[in-house]
Amino acid sequence: IAEVKRVLSVLDGAVLVISAVEGV
């Protein structure tokens, strides 16, 4: 399902952003 992939992509992106912020 495209919607599932979209949600996973958004969550993955959010995790990367959070990791980058916490890493600073």
C-alpha positions in Angstrom: 0.0 0.0 0.0 1.4 3.4 -1.0 0.0 5.1 2.1 1.9 2.7 4.4 5.2 3.4 2.5 4.5 7.1 2.8 4.0 6.9 6.5 7.1 4.8 7.0 9.1 7.3 4.9 7.8 10.2 7.0 8.6 8.4 10.3 12.1 7.4 9.0 12.8 11.0 8.1 11.6 12.2 11.5 13.9 9.7 13.2 16.8 11.0 11.2 16.0 14.6 12.1 15.6 13.8 15.8 18.9 11.8 15.8 20.7 14.7 14.1 19.3 17.2 16.6 20.1 15.1 19.6 23.6 14.5 18.1 24.3 18.2 18.2 
